[in-house]
Amino acid sequence: MPWAWFFPVAPIVLFCSLGLLYAPPSYQAPEQIPYWNLVFGMPHIVSSFQTTCDREYWSAYGFRALCVLGLMLMPLALYMLGASPKIMLTVNFIWTIYHVIAQQYGIAFGAARVRVSLLSSLCKYSTIALGVIAYMQVSLFHDMDGDLLYRTLTMVTAAITPPLLIVMTIMGVTLLWRIRTNAIGASLLGLNLLLFLLALVLIFKTPYALIGLMVVRILHDVTGFIAYIRHDTIRNRGTRPNVLYRLFPFLPVWLLNPLLAVIIAAVLTRGAQDMLVLWWLMIDLNIAHYYMESFIWKQGTPHRRHFIGA
């Protein structure tokens, strides 16, 4: 796929031609960003926990499973002890950015058989740094509007954003050129770079920060949802070792997984608008999910084995 390298360049050319990269930056933060972040992310997160209602998994993961339980209770416990909600939410969102971007690159690098190197690391971590800056810009800076600290931070971000964007683009184009004969890998990496760049331009240079923040998250959650549905369908083929799915033997697992996930997520999201404890429970699930995904898909785990149908 020799033309795949053009993917990450396309949005730069397009937006430069429209003058958006030279327009004044937007620092407005839609108040609904945290809400929509959880609305789109929560079904996929609930789906991941549904897969663990299985005795084999608890015995296989052992101590790590207990750590997941601990993380599910930690943010709520810290909040009840008086910890700053803003600090905890900031940590959660930064971890979210790292998790989403790193996993999207991981999928693309895996498909393209790209080994960890200085080139791939620079591409990935420059994107993560830009994502963190984008979050801080739209979610934190607006609270300091007019302050000296605000002016200082906006100057700093304006200075470091272009170099990071250049590093990300050059490293991405170089990687795409190296893997140009791998059609699937080049397509995945190219489309991910295109999406990241499009999202960053929307966040940094237009009033559409919400769209920019959510577009990558939605892609991540959709692909994750598909992976968990496939896993549960294969794992529970024939007999159902999953306790949750045994409660509904009349429904196929491929339908039951997303149906239960969406219903549970909808109840939590709606209830969180009136009950603060449910809001913090959703944050708990978010953090525990990120930790859980750091090990459940590794080589040799039950999740990985059943996902490939072994």
N, C-alpha and C positions, 0 to 999 in steps of 0.2 A: 504494500500500500504506500507508494512513494509520496503521495500527496497528503498523507496524514499529518505531516509536520505543519501544514498550513492551519490546522484547527486552532491552536492557541493564538496565532497571529491575527486571525480573522476579526475577533472582537476589538482588538487594539486598533486595527485599520478602520473598522466601522465607526467606532466611537470617536476616534481622532478626526475622521472626516466630518462627523456631526458636530465637532467642537466640544463634546462633553468632557473630554479629559482636560480641557482648558477652562471649563466653567468653574465658578466658585463652588467649593465643596459644601455638601449638605450635612449639618450636624443635628438634624431633627430626629428624635427617637420616638417612633410610634409606641404608645403606652401598651398596646396589645401584643408586643413582641414576645414577652414571657408566656402569655396565654397561648398564642398560636404555636409557639415552640413546643409546648406540652401537648396541645391538641394533635398536632401532626406526629409527634414522636411517641406518644403514650401507647397507641395500639401495638406498635412494633415492640415496645418494651414489655408490655403485658404478655405478648406472644412468646417472648423469650423465656419468661418465667413459667409459662404453661408447659414448656418442654421439660421442665425439671420436676414435674409431678410424677416422678418415676424412681422407684427404689434403687435401681442400678446406678442412676446418676449420682444420688446422694452418697452411696458407698464408694463410687469411683472418685468423686471429687473431695470427699472427706473434709479436711480442715478448711479448704478453700470455700466449701459450701457454708461452713459456719461463718467465715469472713463475710460472705454475701449477706447473711442474716444480720450481722453486726452493722454493715454499711446501710442496710435498709432502715435501721433504727437511729443511726448516728445523727443526721441532720436535725431530725425532730427533737432528739434529746438535747443537742446543743442549743437549739432555739429555746427550749423550755428552761435551759440553764442560763439564758440571757445573752447568748452569742448574737452578734450583729447579723440580721437577716441579709443585709446588703452584701456583706463579706461572703457569706455562705452562697448566696445566689451568684456572685461573681466567680467564685471557685467552680461552682457547678457549670456555669456557661463556658468558662475557659476550658474545662475538662470536656464539655460537649464539643467545642470547636476542635480540640485535639483529636477526640475520638472519631468524629465524623470525617475529617480530612484525612487522618492517618488510615482509616479503614478503606476509604475510597481509593487512595493511592495503593494500599495493600492489595486490593482486588485487581487493580490495573497492572501493578508490577508483577503479581503472581501470574496473570494471564499472559503477560509479555515475557515472562521468565527473566525479569530484571533483578539482578542481585543487588544487595545493599552495597552502595558505594558512595563516594563523596558527591558524585553527580546526582544520584537519586536522593540522597539526604538533603542536599542544598535545595533541590526542587520541592521536596516535601515540607521541610521546616521553614522555608521562606513563605510558603503558602499558609502554614499554621500561624506564623508570626503576623502575616497580613490579616488573617481571620481574627486573631486576638485584638489587633489594633482596630479592626472594623467594629468588633463588639464594644470595645471601650469607647469608641467615637460615638456610636449611636445610643449606647445604654448608660454611659457614665458622664460624658462630657457635658451633656445638656443641663445637668444639675449644677454645673459650675459656670454657666453662661455669664460672661462679664467679669469674672474673677481673673486675677493675675495668673493663677494656676491654670485656668482654662486656656488663656492665650498662650501660655508656655507649652502646654500639652499639644495644642493644635499646631503650633509651629514645629514641634518635634515630630509629630506624626506626618506633617506635610513634607518634612525633610527626609524621613526614612522610608516612606511608602514607595516613592519612585524607584530607589535602588533595589528594594525587595521585589518589586514587580518586575524589574528588569532581570534580576537573578532567576526568579521563578520562570519567566518566559524563555530565557536563553537555555536554562537547564532542561526545561520541558521540551523545547524544540530539538535540542541535542539528543535527548533520550529517544524522541520519536524517530529521528533520523537513524539512530543505531538499530532500532527494532522495526524498521519500515517493512521488512519482509514478513513480519508476524502480523497478519491482517487483524485478527481479533484483539491482540494486545495493543497494537498501535491505535486501533479505533477506540478502545476503552480509555487508554491514557489520553488520547487527543480530545475526546469528548469531555473527560473529567477536567482537563486543563481549560477547555473552552468554557465549561460551566463555572469553574472557579473564577476565571477572569471576568466573565459576564456579571457574576454576583458581586465581585469587588468593585467594579465600575458602578453598578447600581447603588451600592452602599456609599461609596466615597464621593460620587459626583452627581447624584440625582436625588430627588425627594423620595425615591422608592426603596428606602432601606429595608422595609419589611419584606418586599419581594426578594431582594438580594439575599437577605438572611435565610429566608425559608426555602429558596429554590434548591440549594444544595442539601438542606436537611430533608426535604421531601424525597429527593432521589435516594438518599441514604436509607431512609425509613422504608421506602417501597422495596428496594433490593433486599433489605434485612427481613422484611415481612415475607417475601417470597422464599427466602432461605429457610425460615422457621416453618413455614407451611410444608415445604418439601420434606424437611427433616421429620416432622411429626407424621406426615403421611406414610413415609417409608418405615419409620420406627414402629408405628401402630398398625401395620398391615397384618391382616389376619387377627391375631390376638391383640389386646390393647393393654400393654403394661403401664400406660399412663393412667393414673387413678382418676384424673379429671375427665378424660374422654370416656372412661367406662361408665360414667353417670349418664351419658347420652348415646347409648348403643345404636339408636335408630338414625343417627346423623353421620355422614362420612367425615373423616378427620380433616380432609382438605377444606371442607366448609365450616366445620366446628371450630377450628383454630382461629380463623379471622373473625368469625361471628362472635365468639366469646371475648376475644381481645377487644373488638370495637365496642361491645356492650359494656364491659368492665371499664374501659378507658373513658367512655362517655359518662358513665355514672360518677367516676372519680372526678372528671373535669367539671361536670355540672355541680357536683357537691362541693368542690373546692371553692366555688364562687361564694358560698355561704359559710363554709366550715374551714377555718384556717388549718385545722389538723389534717384535713384531706389534702390541702395544698402541699403541706410539708411531707405527707406520705408520698405524693407524686415525685417530689424532689428526692426522697429516699430511694424510691424505685429507680429513678434516673441514674443516680450514682452507683447503686448496686449493680445495675445492668451493665454499666461501662466496665466495672471491675470484672464481672462475670464473663463478658465477651473477650477479655484479655487472655483467657485460657481455654474456654470451652471448644473453640474451633481449631486448636492446635493438633498436630499430627498425633494419632494414637488415642485421642479422647473419644468417648462414646458419641458425642455430637458429630464429630467428623466422620466416624465410622458409619453411623446410620445415615448421615447426609448423602454419602456416596453410594449407599445401598449395599455395603459389605455385610 
